């Protein structure tokens, strides 16, 4: 099966909508008057699908994170200025406590994990705010958001980079690591 290249068909005069025109276009393609469109092999199609899906997931996580930060800023809670990733382990623990009704900055800062513990004083200062019931409602994750929020470019959920097409017989282009991802 071949597909006519839409760019070339566009330049051919006449209508291209009904069954007769489709047969005419097929005849043009069979006689070589228009070139066939490139249809990548199945492994490349799957690789493209994975890449598009990953790109969309990263975009959704970014939008989700920005929405959370906007709500926190509205509540005068400056969590994003102290934590590099509001949706990281410390950020999620603090957000869950805020949603549950905790408002004491000292207790919220105690939930920090890893390197965020070193910033406890800054966290306490950043967590002084006025989170109302309205803000808590906005911070509650939407149904299914718990599956999106932890996903980031550093998790293994969506294989990327060199491993993305390895099981499909596709090798990524070789380049040096000087300016790589």
Secondary structure, DSSP 8 states (H G I E B T S, - for coil): ---B-HHHHHHS-S---SHHHHHHHHHHHHTTSS-B-----HHHHHHHHHHHHHHHHHHHHHHHHHHHHHHHHHTT--HHHH-S-TTSHHHHHHHHHHHHT---HHHHHHT--GGGGGGHHHHHHHT-S---HHHHHHHS--TTHHHHHT--TTSSSS--GGGTTGGGT-------GGG--
